Amino acid sequence: MADQPVLGELPDQRAVFRRAAPWLRGHRVALAAAVVLNLAGAALAVGVTAAIGRVVDAADDGDREALVGRVLLLLVAVAATGVLTWASRYWLIRVGERVLAGLREHATAAVGGAPLRFVEAHRGGELLRRLTGELDGLARFAGGTLPDLVAAALVLVFTVVMLALYSWPLTLALLIGFLPPAVLIVRRFQRRAGDAYAGVAAAETAVAARFAESLPAREQLRISGAVPRWLKRFRADNDRLRAAREREVVTELTLNLLTLLQAGCVAGLLVLSALFVGYGRLSVGVAVVFVLATRDILGRFEDLAASLGEARSAHVRLARLLDLVRATGASPAGGVAGGVDPVGLPARGRLVLTGVGFTYGPGAPVVDGLSLTVAPGERLVVVGPTGAGKSTVGKLLAGLYPPDRGTVTYGGHELTALTARSLRSRIVLVPQEVTLVAGTLGENLAMVAGRPGPDRVAEVLDTLGLSGWVASLPGGLGTPLEADSLSTGERQLVAIARAVLADPAVLVLDEATAGVDRETAARIEDALSAAAGDRALVVIAHRAETVARGHRVLTMPEGTVGGVRR
Ligand SMILES: Nc1ncnc2c1ncn2[C@@H]1O[C@H](COP(=O)(O)OP(=O)(O)OP(=O)(O)O)[C@@H](O)[C@H]1O
């Protein structure tokens, strides 16, 4: 099997910020403004503490004039701090939301445009959880924790600088008494946090995926009496989630040690300040500044450490999201990497398979050494028993799977070298299971390159003999549809009409009329033949009538090609 990136449970947590840099590029100016606002807000907040010290000193000296002036200055500083803190938080949240909106858009497009093999290699719930859950968590972080984290870090640094300017021996004593044990506690937390948060994310994903895949099969589970077995599996997933969450809580409790440390430091500083004031080395105002600022920085450090848990969790979420985008093969600049729009791709060309081999997983190849040419205007029927590999050939012909060995070319270009858009303008596959998107019937039909207008839609519906059916719907082309509105056969009719609207050179129908009655199927096949012109039709079928309409038959799994009577 060709290499297909598969997402691991634990994400790659290396160089996450460097990998996320492409999404920050368009927001550099806004980010710089956020940094300046936050720096100014933090500097002013620290200035308030210094202003309080000056007010205390003026009161201590009995200087009434200075006292009034300093109180006024303090009030102005407090008001300005309030305004600046609000503005800096608002701006940071705004920038964060915009960066995330870009990431959300890109990640959704990346998964939407991911190769079929990538999608099939993952549980549906896994991809959904990475796209929605991780982005929701990141949005909560950007809107709540990040502004607190930035403010706490900046105020902390500025306060230490201010204290050092007042009295470096006291500041040094404070740093020596507090920093080494605090750093040890935070490092211990950090060492455990990455695995703890990634473990929770993986366990949550397993629970969501198990539920998402079991919901459609609930009837089978119930009637076959398999519910207890399913519940046992669900319980195992749930136990794993509980254990992961317990580990997360124990890891977060490590940070509580900081509260003890904080109490010890404030007590020590009070004693030292009293001694310094007693020996005339410090004014009462500066001692007040020290006590206030120390309480503030220790509190901020605790906030910072507490937010580190959420920052670590956001880091893991970002890593999981970036892993997803990377695994889909999408480039950070947008679009799927490696797509080439070949100039002069013929409107009608030959589809050629040369020595094609394809294997699912580690087993024997499903297709082995298949060589075949489908010429314009030809009608090829693919037959064979259940599980013989017919749908796999259909997907190889439509470029949905790249071959493990050999090549598939259209008009001389390898399908793997075409952009999704140019590939779908030439080759379209109509599967047996058709899913609609939320919107009207008309919108669902027009979802092809070039967005055909109402006249063209009406013309195609008429050609396929479907105008009567559309007119019988309550809203005609304006009938609102959901993913599984309409019957299986009706959904197939929509997909066939849509495929004809795309006017591809090669139309691959995989049991595409299996869900409609014989009469309708025959009418559609007649219409397809009439409308085919120089279009090549590849029809995967069981019905004898369909086989009889072919020019040639490809028999699977042997891969032999023979003619049929017409
Ligand atoms: N996504 C997949 N992952 C792993 N194995 C697969 C996958 N799809 C198909 N297979 C296996 O490949 C083989 C060929 O499947 P394929 O769907 O091509 O057969 P088919 O001839 O179209 O069958 P049917 O007539 O039932 O539609 C089968 O053994 C099937 O189990």
The ligand as an SDF file (V2000), in Angstrom:
LIG
                    3D

 31 33  0  0  0  0  0  0  0  0999 V2000
  -11.8780    1.2150    2.3680 N   0  0  0  0  0  0  0  0  0  0  0  0
  -11.5140   -0.0810    2.3470 C   0  0  0  0  0  0  0  0  0  0  0  0
  -10.6060   -0.5180    3.2380 N   0  0  0  0  0  0  0  0  0  0  0  0
  -10.1990   -1.8010    3.2330 C   0  0  0  0  0  0  0  0  0  0  0  0
  -10.6560   -2.7280    2.3780 N   0  0  0  0  0  0  0  0  0  0  0  0
  -11.5680   -2.3630    1.4680 C   0  0  0  0  0  0  0  0  0  0  0  0
  -12.0440   -1.0170    1.4000 C   0  0  0  0  0  0  0  0  0  0  0  0
  -12.9340   -0.9300    0.3930 N   0  0  0  0  0  0  0  0  0  0  0  0
  -13.0140   -2.1460   -0.1430 C   0  0  0  0  0  0  0  0  0  0  0  0
  -12.2070   -3.0150    0.4900 N   0  0  0  0  0  0  0  0  0  0  0  0
  -12.0080   -4.4240    0.1650 C   0  0  0  0  0  0  0  0  0  0  0  0
  -11.5510   -4.5160   -1.1750 O   0  0  0  0  0  0  0  0  0  0  0  0
  -12.1970   -5.5750   -1.8560 C   0  0  0  0  0  0  0  0  0  0  0  0
  -12.8680   -5.0250   -3.1120 C   0  0  0  0  0  0  0  0  0  0  0  0
  -13.8970   -4.1290   -2.7110 O   0  0  0  0  0  0  0  0  0  0  0  0
  -14.7970   -3.3740   -3.7810 P   0  0  0  0  0  0  0  0  0  0  0  0
  -15.7320   -2.4850   -3.0410 O   0  0  0  0  0  0  0  0  0  0  0  0
  -13.9320   -2.7560   -4.8050 O   0  0  0  0  0  0  0  0  0  0  0  0
  -15.5890   -4.5920   -4.4150 O   0  0  0  0  0  0  0  0  0  0  0  0
  -16.8510   -4.5840   -5.3820 P   0  0  0  0  0  0  0  0  0  0  0  0
  -16.5160   -5.5470   -6.4750 O   0  0  0  0  0  0  0  0  0  0  0  0
  -17.2040   -3.2100   -5.7930 O   0  0  0  0  0  0  0  0  0  0  0  0
  -17.9730   -5.1590   -4.4300 O   0  0  0  0  0  0  0  0  0  0  0  0
  -19.5710   -4.9160   -4.4940 P   0  0  0  0  0  0  0  0  0  0  0  0
  -20.0870   -5.6260   -5.7140 O   0  0  0  0  0  0  0  0  0  0  0  0
  -20.0410   -5.5400   -3.2230 O   0  0  0  0  0  0  0  0  0  0  0  0
  -19.7950   -3.4420   -4.5160 O   0  0  0  0  0  0  0  0  0  0  0  0
  -13.1600   -6.1890   -0.8630 C   0  0  0  0  0  0  0  0  0  0  0  0
  -12.5470   -7.3630   -0.3580 O   0  0  0  0  0  0  0  0  0  0  0  0
  -13.3280   -5.1620    0.2050 C   0  0  0  0  0  0  0  0  0  0  0  0
  -13.5040   -5.7710    1.4710 O   0  0  0  0  0  0  0  0  0  0  0  0
  1  2  1  0
  2  3  1  0
  2  7  2  0
  3  4  2  0
  4  5  1  0
  5  6  2  0
  6  7  1  0
  6 10  1  0
  7  8  1  0
  8  9  2  0
  9 10  1  0
 10 11  1  0
 11 12  1  0
 11 30  1  0
 12 13  1  0
 13 14  1  0
 13 28  1  0
 14 15  1  0
 15 16  1  0
 16 17  2  0
 16 18  1  0
 16 19  1  0
 19 20  1  0
 20 21  2  0
 20 22  1  0
 20 23  1  0
 23 24  1  0
 24 25  2  0
 24 26  1  0
 24 27  1  0
 28 29  1  0
 28 30  1  0
 30 31  1  0
M  END
$$$$
